[in-house]
Amino acid sequence: MRLAIDADTLGDERWFPIFDVLLLHLEGKRHAFAVDDLDQLLGSAWVQRKGRQDRDLITRAATARSHDRLADKNVVRIDSSAPAGGRVDDDFTTSLHPEDCLTFLAQPFSVIVENEWFDGAFLLWMARALKRDNLVNAYRANRFVFRHAGGKNSLERSASVLTQGVWPAPNGRHSRAMRLWACAVLDNDAKYPGNAPNAGLIAGLSPWVSFVHELARRSIESYIPHTALIRYDRSNAFKDRVDALFRLTPDQRRHYHMKSGLRLKEDANPTAVAYMAALEITPQEKALFGPIPAADWARLASGFGKKLSLIYTDDRHRPVAADASAIDAGDKAELGRLLDAIYERI
């Protein structure tokens, strides 16, 4: 994140020891001052008392980060007039009292997900496939972490506890300005075009995070490219199933359940006739999937199984060059925006 110090606060000697600790964050490349603030900063009484090595560190850190067009959209403004716990000034600025800033700045940005193991691996896999190694490197440097919500219904609680704590105090008396320190990413879960099962969840989650990204496809497995699926299981039967998957229409693929397929509660591998007669299936789903040819239905009805997510977690299935070109253009655009939005906030 980009650091800024209010002019009056910068001139107050009481806070110089805290500013000294900020230099450790510069050394660790976690945060940096903005190039635009360098003249004021270098001319301050605090920096004038520092040695040349510290002055060079401030300049190098600011200059290095300025060359990264995505870095440091989030701003931390250190201001002795800020209330205890901080204040969110706008969509990208948090003002913190000097006594609060060190605690805040030591915390990495949180990407809140249902399951940090699989969802986190999905985002890193896609970052590597789309040549966003800056995000992978930032993760290795602990500039952000995946926060495990433990299920979709816990996403809002996981986000709100960052600000309110476990026992929220009346009138937000002990709240902390953590909204810009987190975002949330979740599956779409829509069973057909126009279905929006997560609308209420997103509305409740949004006030607690910098942004919410609902995936355009039904789940993370829906983004696995043809090339990676073929490498996962090289049997002819599995290849036939993958080929059938990619013969689906765009809407069918977007809403097809990759793990469970078209299964019913009492039938893991239903025929098309059984599916179309099932009361548990909505008319919209029947209209969407009913036209699948009989041969492809037989291949896709039972899905690809619960272990499919291993493609993202097992190092034997890391992305290769062929995967980048095989990823759908729409997926590239969507995931590129998401990965950039995370990176520019850390």
N, C-alpha and C positions, 0 to 999 in steps of 0.2 A: 504494500500500500504506500501511497505517497504521503509524506509527512509535511506538515506546515506548523509553524509556531506563531501565535498571535504576537504582534509587535510589543505590546506592553508586557506580556508574559516572558518574551525573549529577553527583555531588559531587566527582569527581576532576579537578583542574585540568589534568592531563596531556592530557585528551581534549577540552578546550574548543575548540582549533583545528579539530578534526574536526567538532564540533557546529556550528561556524560554517559549514562547507561544506554541512551539511544544509540550511541556509537557502536555498541555491540550488535545492535540490529543491522546497522549498515555493514559491519564486517561479515555478518552471517547472510547478507543479501536478502534479508526478509523484507526490509522496508528501505526507503530512500527519500531524501528531500528532493523537491522539484527544482529543476534547473532554473526556472523563473524566479525562485526565491533565493538563489545563491548569493547575489550581491548583498541583500539585506542580512542574510545569515552570516556570511564571512566578515561583514563589517560590525557584527554585534560584539558586545563586551565578552560574551561567553566564548565565542570562537577566537577572539583576539588573545584570550588567555591560554588557548590551547597551543600545542606545538605544531610544527609544520606537518608532521605525520598525520595528525588528526584533521587538519585543514585539507590536506590532500585526499584523505579518505572520504570526507564529505563531498568534495568536488568529483572524485572518481565515481562514487556511487550514484550521484545525481546524473552525471553525464552518461554513464553506462545504461541506466534505466531509460533515459530520454530517447535512446536509439530503438527501443522496443515500442512499436506503435500501439500495442495492446496493453502494455503494463500500466498499473497504478491509476486506473480510473477512479477507484475509491480513494478518498482523501481523509486522513486523520488530522484534525486541527487541534493542537494543544493550546488550551485557553484557560487561564486561571479563573475566568468568570463562568465557566461551564459548571452545571450542577453536578453533584455527586452521582456517579453512575453514568454520566455522559448525556449527550443529546444528539439525536439525528436531525441534522439541519435540512438535508434534501436527499435526493436519491443516491448521492455518491459521497456525502460529507458527514462525518461524525465528529462532533466537538467533545473533547475530553479534558477534564481537569488534570494538571500535571500529576497529582497523586494517583489518578486512575490509569494514566496512559500506559505505564509499564505493564500492568496486569493485562490490559486489553491487547497491547502489541505483542505480547508473548504467545497469544492464542492464534493458532492457524485458522484460516477460513474453513467453514464447515459446509460440505455438500451433503445435505440430508437426503437419505435414500431409504427405501424399505429394507434392503438387505445390503450391507456394505461389502460383503464378499462378492456377490454376483453382480450387483449394480455398479459397484466401484470398478470391478474388473471389466465390465462392459464399457465404461467410459474410458478407461485407460487403453483398452484394446482398440477402440475406435480412434482415440487420439494417436496411437501408434500407426494405425492403418492410414489415417488421413494426414500423416506427417506433421502432427501437432506435438512434436517431441518436447516443445517448451512446457506443455502441461504435464507430461510425464516427469520431466526433470523437476518441475515445481513440486510435484507430489513427493519425489524422492528427497527433496530439500525441506519437507515438512511445512511448506507454505500453505497447504490445505490438507484436510483430512476428510474421509467419508464418515459420516455420522449415522450409525445404525439405528433406525427408528423401530425396527422389529415388527414391521407390518404397516400397511397403508393407513389403517385407522389410528396409528400412533404418530404419524408424520406431524400433525399439528402440535401434539404434546411435546414432541422432541424439539420442535422449533421454538415454541413458546417458553420452554424451560430455560433456554439460553438468556432470555430477557427477564422473565419473571421469577425464575427459580422454581423449586418443587412446591413450596407453600407460598403462593403469591400474596404479597402484603396489600392491605387496603390502599386504594389511591396510588398504586404503583410506587409506594414509598421506597422500596428497596430494589426497584427495577434497574436494569442496566441496558445501555443503548447498543444492543447487539444485532439489530436487524440487518445491518450491512455486513455482518460477519458470517452470513449464511445464505444459502439458496437451497432449493428443494427440487429434486428430479423424480418423476414418477411415471409408471406405465400408463398407457391410455385406457386399456381394459374395455374399449368400446367393442360391442359385438356386431355392430353394423353401422353404416354411415348415418350420422346424426345422433347416434347414441352417445350420451355424455354422463356416464355414471360417476365421474369424479368432480362434477361442477361444484357441489356443496363443499367437498373437501378442500378444493383449491381456494374457494372463497374464505374459508376459515383459516387456511394456512398462509395466505398472502400477506396479512399484516405483520407477520413475524419474520419475514425473510426479504432479502433484496430482490429476488425474483423466484417464480415457480415455473419450471419447464415440464409440461406434460408431453410425453413422447407422441409423435404423430401416429406411430404404429401401435398395435395392441400390447406388445411387450418387448423386452430387450432381445429375445430370441428372434423376433420378426425381422431384425436388422442383419442377421448373419448372411453374408454373401454366398452365392452359389459355390465359389471356389473353396471357401472354408468348410462348407458342409460336405463337399465331395472328399476333402482330405480327412474329415472326421471319421468317416466310415467308407471304405473303398469297395464294399461289396456291391454287386450288380443290383441286388434288390433295393439297397439304400439309394443308389444312384437313380434308379427308376422313380423312387419316391421324391427325391430332390427335383428331378426333371418335371414331375407332375406338379410340384409346388410352384415352380416358375412358369407353368402354363396357366396358372390362375390369373384372373383379371387383377388389375391393380387394387381394386376395392376388396376382392376376395383375399388377396395376400395380406392386405393391411389388417384385416379383421380375423383371419384364420388363427386359431389357437395352436401355436407351434408345438407345445408339449402334449396337449390333450386331443388335438385334432377336432373331430366332429362328434365326439363321444356323447352318450346320454348318461344319465345318472345310473341306470341299470344295464347299460350296454357300452362297453369300451370300444367296440368296433361295429357300429351300426351300419346297416344297409341304408341306401338312400331312401328306400320306401319307409323304413322304420323312422328315420330322421324326419321325413316330411310329415309323418303321422303323429309324431310326439307332441304332446300338449306342452311340455316344458320348453319347446323351441318357439321363439317368437315368429310371427309372420314375416318380419323383416329379415331374420336370419334364413328362413326357408327361401325367401325370394333371392337372397344373396348367394347362397350355396347350392340351391337346388339345381341350377344349370350345369354343375360340374359333371363332365362325362363319366360314364359308369366305370371305365377302366381307371381313371384318375381318382375317382371316389374310393375305390377299393384300396388304393395306395395311401390315401391321405386320411381316411376316416379315423384311424387310431392314433394319429399324431406322430411326433418324433421322440417322445419319451422324456422323462424327468431329468435325464442326465445331459440334455443338450447344452445346458448352460456351461458345461465344462469347457466348451470351446473358448470361453472368455477367461476361465481361471487356470486352466492347465497349460504350463509353459510349452507343452508339445504342440499346442494349437495357436501359438502366437501368430499375428498377421504377417503375411509375406507380400511381396510387391504386387502379385496378381490380384490380391484382395482389394487394393485401392481402386483399381479400374473396374472391378466387379461390383462395387457398392453402387446402389441406385443413385442417380444424380440428385433426386429429391432428398434422399437420406443424407448425402454428402452436404447439401446446403443446410439442412436442419441441424445436423450434428456439428457442423462447422460453426454455426452461430452459437450453439450451446457451449461448445468447448471454449470459444473465444469469450463468451460472456462470463464464464468461470474464471478464465485466466486474467481478464482485465480487472477483476475485483480482488485478487489475492496479492 
